[in-house]
Amino acid sequence: MNVNISFKNINKLAIPALIAGIAEPVLSITDTAIIGNIDTNATESLAAVGIVGAFISMLVWVFGQIRSAISSIVSQYVGANKINDIKELPAQAIAIIVFGSLIVLAISYPFSRQIFQFYNASGEILEFCITYFNIRIFGFPFALFVFAIFGTFRGLQNTFYPMIIAIIGASINIILDLILVYGIEGFVPAMHIEGAAYASVIAQVSMAVISLYLLIKKTPISLKVRLPFHAEIPRLLGMIGNLFIRTIALNVALYFATSYATGYGKEYIAAYTISLNIWLLGAFMIDGYSSAGNILSGKLLGAKDYKSLLDLSNKLFKYGLIVGVCIGLIGFLFYNFIGEIFTKETAVLKQFYAVFWIVLITQPINAVTFIFDGMFKGMGEMKYLRNLLILATGFVFIPTLFFFDYLEYKLVAIWIAFTLWIIARGLPLVFKFRNKFIPLAENSSKI
């Protein structure tokens, strides 16, 4: 099978994936910006949104790995011209993950107070956390349903539908945020942090309904769950298991960062919330090319076209680096303006500007790491990704954070740890990929 890896075709996949990928951070950033500008308890509310956002992101990332697992398997079958052999797998996978999400909802809802006390939240911030979480968690099963369908679309080499769904969801969230948080005098009361939570849930439900419609009407995939389980279910669950453990390691890093920032004081956790959301926005913008790598690498591996796979990595490395540098430069150009979008609190802005420069210089590093991460997911190398992230978290992030926290660097300590953590995740991927596929590409060209 001839797989097109031209600049045009990569961007045909990458740009819609990029737009779809930024939907989640746009939802979080919208909540952050709007909540940060309410007229009562803005700093406390912003801190609560950051703490709850960290926990919910952890849940979504842990269970949302179904997207990469489904995409990897489906794209490999597409590359091998065996799409009819995989049509029943997505329905079974979606049923499994949605059932798991309902169990998580049932367990976490009654213990919301204990969860956020574990994050060092107390007093007014803790109460806001509980209020916000007890509404937002009901969007969790719908979010995972959407992730699973996005994975199916990606495996089918389609990033256009996820883009449309994400744009609609983000638009609904922004409009409802403005209406429900601030209210409309005489019509809708200002609901503040509760309004932001309701807006997110309604947006997630809307995205789930649209995803379901497009999958049924526009693809050969059925959502009728039939038994026995597909032969690929054990491999899928193995991938999910490895990604689950990997994402737990990722969220250990996020937990320590959020917990330490909360312990420094409300201005610090508010500033950390803003900086983390901007960092994640940049990461998800890079995710467009990471997604293209995920989709095409699985297809090329299925077709055993190693030379094109190597060429793809070189092109994505270059494109991602350019995007990362551009994001960083734009951030520096609008350095002061960006902070003031989220809050007018001088104490919060002071802490934010002390670390924002680190967030910006990490963008090109993020680009390389996330692109190769996406390619390894597409090739089904979940076990290696799992082990690498465990090592990076345990032997790089946590010791770095402890050391610089001891030196009282506070938020700077957190962002130094994040920077070294990303480097420790990216460099081994680049070396392993090139060591494996350069010889394979050379051998295949001699045949």
C-alpha positions in Angstrom: 0.0 0.0 0.0 1.3 3.4 -1.0 0.9 5.8 1.9 1.1 9.5 1.1 3.3 11.4 3.6 3.5 14.6 1.6 3.4 18.0 3.4 -0.2 18.5 2.1 -1.4 15.1 3.3 0.3 15.4 6.7 -1.4 18.8 7.2 -4.7 17.4 6.0 -4.6 15.1 9.0 -2.6 17.4 11.4 -4.5 20.7 11.1 -8.0 19.2 11.8 -6.4 17.1 14.6 -4.7 20.3 16.0 -8.1 22.1 16.1 -9.8 19.1 17.7 -7.0 18.7 20.1 -7.2 22.2 21.5 -10.9 21.8 22.4 -10.2 20.4 25.8 -7.6 23.0 26.9 -9.9 25.7 25.4 -12.6 24.5 27.7 -10.3 24.7 30.7 -8.8 28.0 29.6 -12.3 29.5 29.1 -13.3 28.4 32.6 -10.0 29.9 33.9 -10.3 33.2 32.2 -14.0 33.7 33.0 -13.8 32.6 36.6 -10.7 34.6 37.1 -12.6 37.8 36.3 -15.8 37.3 38.4 -16.5 40.0 41.0 -16.5 37.9 44.1 -13.9 35.3 45.4 -12.1 35.3 42.0 -8.8 34.0 43.3 -10.4 31.3 45.5 -12.6 30.2 42.6 -9.7 30.2 40.1 -7.7 28.1 42.5 -10.6 25.6 42.8 -11.0 25.4 39.0 -7.2 24.6 38.8 -7.3 21.9 41.5 -10.4 20.2 40.1 -9.2 20.6 36.6 -6.0 18.7 37.5 -8.0 15.9 39.0 -10.5 15.6 36.2 -7.7 15.8 33.6 -6.0 13.0 35.4 -9.2 10.9 35.1 -9.7 11.8 31.4 -6.0 11.1 30.5 -6.0 7.8 32.4 -9.1 6.4 30.8 -9.0 8.4 27.6 -6.0 6.3 26.4 -8.6 4.2 24.8 -8.4 6.8 21.9 -4.7 5.9 21.2 -5.3 2.2 21.6 -8.2 2.1 19.2 -6.5 4.4 16.7 -3.4 2.2 16.7 -5.2 -1.1 16.0 -7.7 0.3 13.5 -4.9 2.2 11.5 -2.8 -1.0 11.4 -5.7 -2.9 9.9 -6.3 -0.1 7.4 -2.7 -0.2 6.4 -2.9 -4.0 5.9 -6.2 -3.6 3.8 -8.2 -5.5 6.4 -10.7 -2.9 7.6 -13.7 -5.4 7.4 -11.9 -7.5 10.1 -12.0 -4.8 12.7 -15.5 -3.3 12.4 -16.9 -4.8 15.6 -14.0 -3.8 17.8 -14.8 -0.1 18.5 -18.3 -0.9 19.9 -16.9 -3.4 22.3 -14.1 -1.1 23.3 -16.5 1.9 23.8 -18.8 -0.3 26.0 -15.9 -1.3 28.2 -14.6 2.2 28.7 -18.0 3.8 29.4 -18.8 1.1 31.9 -15.5 1.8 33.6 -16.2 5.6 33.7 -19.6 5.0 35.4 -17.8 3.1 38.1 -15.3 6.0 38.6 -18.2 8.5 38.8 -20.0 6.3 41.4 -16.8 6.0 43.5 -15.4 9.6 43.3 -18.7 11.6 43.8 -19.3 10.6 47.5 -15.6 11.3 48.4 -15.1 14.6 46.7 -14.2 16.3 50.0 -11.5 13.7 50.8 -10.1 13.9 47.3 -9.5 17.6 47.4 -8.2 17.6 50.9 -5.6 15.2 49.5 -4.7 18.0 47.1 -4.0 20.4 50.1 -7.3 22.3 49.5 -8.9 23.8 52.6 -11.4 26.4 53.7 -13.2 28.4 51.0 -11.1 26.8 48.2 -12.1 23.3 49.3 -15.8 24.2 49.3 -15.5 25.7 45.8 -13.7 22.5 44.7 -16.5 20.3 46.0 -19.2 22.4 44.3 -17.4 22.5 41.0 -16.4 18.9 40.9 -19.8 17.5 42.0 -21.3 19.0 38.8 -18.4 18.5 36.3 -17.8 14.8 37.1 -21.2 14.0 35.4 -19.6 15.0 32.1 -16.8 12.4 32.5 -18.6 9.4 30.9 -19.6 11.5 27.9 -16.0 12.8 27.6 -14.6 9.2 27.4 -17.3 8.2 24.9 -16.2 11.1 22.7 -12.5 10.1 23.1 -13.2 6.5 22.0 -15.1 7.7 18.9 -12.3 10.1 18.1 -9.9 7.2 18.3 -12.0 5.3 15.8 -12.1 8.2 13.4 -8.3 8.6 13.7 -7.8 4.9 12.9 -9.9 5.4 9.8 -7.5 8.3 8.8 -10.3 10.9 9.5 -9.5 13.9 11.6 -12.1 16.2 10.0 -15.1 14.9 12.0 -13.3 15.2 15.4 -12.5 18.8 14.4 -16.1 19.6 13.7 -17.3 18.0 16.9 -14.6 19.8 18.9 -15.4 23.2 17.4 -19.1 22.8 18.2 -18.3 21.6 21.8 -15.9 24.4 22.5 -18.3 27.0 21.1 -21.2 25.7 23.2 -19.0 25.8 26.3 -17.8 29.4 25.7 -21.3 30.7 25.1 -22.8 28.9 28.1 -19.8 30.0 30.3 -20.5 33.6 29.6 -24.3 33.2 30.2 -24.2 31.0 33.2 -21.2 32.4 35.1 -22.0 36.1 34.7 -25.7 35.7 34.2 -28.1 37.8 32.1 -29.9 40.4 34.2 -33.6 39.7 34.4 -33.3 36.3 32.7 -30.5 34.1 34.0 -28.9 34.5 37.5 -25.1 34.7 37.8 -24.1 31.2 38.9 -20.3 31.8 39.1 -18.3 28.6 39.5 -21.4 26.4 39.3 -22.3 28.0 36.0 -18.8 27.1 34.6 -19.3 23.5 35.6 -22.8 23.2 34.0 -21.4 24.8 30.8 -18.7 22.1 30.6 -21.1 19.2 31.2 -23.6 20.5 28.6 -20.8 20.9 26.0 -19.5 17.3 26.7 -23.0 15.8 26.3 -23.5 17.8 23.0 -20.2 16.4 21.7 -21.2 12.9 22.6 -24.5 13.1 20.7 -22.8 14.6 17.6 -20.1 12.0 17.7 -22.6 9.1 17.9 -24.5 10.5 14.9 -21.5 10.9 12.7 -20.0 7.5 13.5 -23.3 5.7 12.7 -24.1 7.7 9.6 -20.7 8.4 8.1 -18.6 5.2 8.7 -18.9 1.5 8.2 -18.4 1.0 12.0 -21.4 -0.3 14.0 -22.0 0.5 17.7 -24.0 -2.7 18.2 -22.1 -4.7 20.8 -21.9 -8.3 19.7 -20.3 -11.3 21.4 -18.0 -13.1 21.5 -15.3 -10.4 22.0 -13.1 -9.6 19.0 -9.8 -11.3 18.8 -8.0 -8.0 19.2 -9.7 -7.1 22.5 -6.8 -8.7 24.6 -4.2 -6.7 22.7 -6.4 -3.6 23.1 -6.8 -4.1 26.8 -3.0 -4.7 27.1 -2.4 -1.4 25.4 -4.9 0.3 27.6 -3.4 -1.3 30.7 0.1 -0.1 29.8 -1.2 3.4 28.9 -3.2 3.4 32.2 -0.1 2.7 34.3 1.8 5.3 32.2 -0.8 7.9 32.7 -0.9 7.2 36.4 2.8 8.1 36.4 2.1 11.2 34.4 -0.5 12.3 36.9 1.8 11.6 39.9 3.8 14.4 38.4 0.7 16.6 38.1 -0.4 15.7 41.6 2.9 16.8 43.1 2.9 20.0 41.1 -0.6 20.9 42.0 -0.2 19.9 45.6 3.0 21.9 46.1 1.5 25.0 44.3 -1.6 24.8 46.5 0.6 24.6 49.6 2.5 27.8 48.6 -0.8 29.8 48.9 -3.8 30.9 46.9 -1.9 33.3 44.7 0.5 30.5 43.7 -2.1 27.9 42.9 -4.0 30.5 40.9 -0.8 31.5 38.9 0.0 27.8 38.5 -3.5 27.2 37.1 -3.1 29.8 34.5 0.4 28.7 33.5 -0.5 25.0 33.3 -3.5 25.7 31.1 -1.4 27.7 28.7 1.2 25.0 28.7 -1.4 22.4 28.0 -2.9 24.6 25.2 0.6 24.6 23.6 0.9 20.9 24.1 -2.5 20.2 22.4 -1.6 22.5 19.5 1.5 20.3 18.9 -0.9 17.3 19.2 -2.1 17.9 15.7 1.2 16.7 14.3 1.4 14.1 17.0 -2.0 12.8 15.9 -0.8 12.7 12.3 2.2 10.7 13.4 -0.1 8.4 15.4 -2.4 7.8 12.4 0.2 7.4 9.7 2.8 5.5 11.7 0.3 2.8 12.5 -0.7 2.6 8.8 2.9 2.5 7.6 3.9 -0.1 10.2 0.9 -2.2 9.0 2.1 -1.9 5.4 5.8 -2.6 6.5 6.9 0.6 4.7 9.9 1.4 7.0 11.5 3.9 4.7 8.4 6.1 4.6 8.0 5.7 8.3 11.5 7.1 8.8 10.8 9.9 6.3 7.6 10.7 8.2 9.5 11.1 11.5 12.0 13.5 10.0 9.2 15.6 8.5 7.1 15.7 11.7 10.2 16.6 13.7 10.8 19.6 11.5 7.1 20.7 11.4 6.6 20.3 15.1 9.8 22.2 16.0 8.6 25.1 13.8 5.2 25.2 15.5 6.8 25.0 19.0 9.1 27.9 18.3 6.2 30.0 16.9 4.1 29.3 20.0 7.0 30.4 22.2 7.6 33.6 20.2 4.0 34.6 20.2 3.9 34.1 24.0 6.9 36.3 24.5 5.5 39.0 22.1 2.3 39.2 24.2 3.8 38.3 27.5 2.1 40.9 29.7 -1.2 40.9 27.8 -1.7 37.1 28.1 -1.5 37.2 31.9 -4.1 40.0 32.2 -6.6 38.0 30.2 -7.0 35.6 33.1 -6.8 37.9 36.1 -6.3 41.4 37.3 -5.0 40.3 40.7 -1.5 41.8 41.1 -0.3 39.1 43.5 -1.4 36.3 41.1 0.2 38.1 38.1 3.5 38.5 39.9 3.8 34.8 40.4 2.6 34.0 36.9 5.1 36.3 35.2 7.9 34.7 37.3 7.4 31.4 35.5 5.7 32.1 32.2 9.0 32.4 30.4 9.8 28.8 31.3 6.4 27.6 30.0 7.3 29.3 26.7 10.8 28.0 26.2 9.5 24.4 26.8 7.3 24.6 23.7 9.8 23.4 21.1 10.9 20.6 23.5 7.3 19.6 24.0 6.9 19.4 20.2 9.6 16.8 19.7 8.5 14.7 22.7 4.8 14.7 21.9 5.4 13.9 18.2 7.5 10.9 18.9 5.1 9.9 21.7 2.3 9.9 19.2 4.2 7.8 16.7 5.1 5.2 19.3 1.4 5.0 20.3 0.5 4.5 16.6 3.0 1.7 16.4 1.5 0.0 19.5 4.7 0.5 21.6 2.7 1.2 24.8 4.9 -0.9 27.1 8.0 1.1 26.3 6.1 4.4 26.7 4.9 3.1 30.1 8.3 2.3 31.4 9.9 5.5 30.1 7.3 7.7 31.8 7.6 5.8 35.1 11.4 6.4 35.1 11.1 10.0 34.0 8.6 10.7 36.8 10.4 8.8 39.5 14.0 9.7 38.7 13.7 13.1 37.1 10.5 15.0 38.0 10.1 14.2 41.7 13.8 14.5 42.7 14.1 17.8 40.7 10.9 19.2 42.4 12.1 18.2 45.8 15.6 19.7 45.3 14.4 23.1 44.0 11.6 23.3 46.5 14.2 22.8 49.2 15.9 25.9 47.7 12.6 27.7 48.0 12.2 28.3 44.2 8.4 27.5 44.6 6.6 27.8 41.2 10.0 28.0 39.5 10.9 24.6 41.1 7.7 23.1 39.6 8.4 24.4 36.1 12.1 23.4 36.1 10.9 19.9 37.1 8.4 19.9 34.2 11.1 21.0 31.7 13.6 18.2 32.7 10.7 15.7 32.8 9.8 16.5 29.2 13.4 16.2 28.0 13.8 12.8 29.8 10.6 11.6 28.0 11.6 12.8 24.6 15.3 12.0 24.0 15.0 8.2 24.5 12.1 8.1 22.1 14.1 9.8 19.3 17.2 7.5 19.9 15.1 4.3 20.1 13.1 5.1 16.9 16.1 6.0 14.8 18.2 3.0 16.1 15.3 0.7 15.2 14.1 2.1 11.9 17.2 3.4 10.1 18.5 -0.2 9.7 15.1 -1.5 8.7 14.7 1.3 6.1 18.1 0.6 4.7 17.4 -3.1 4.4 14.0 -2.6 2.8 15.5 -0.2 0.2 18.0 -3.0 -0.9 15.2 -5.5 -1.5 
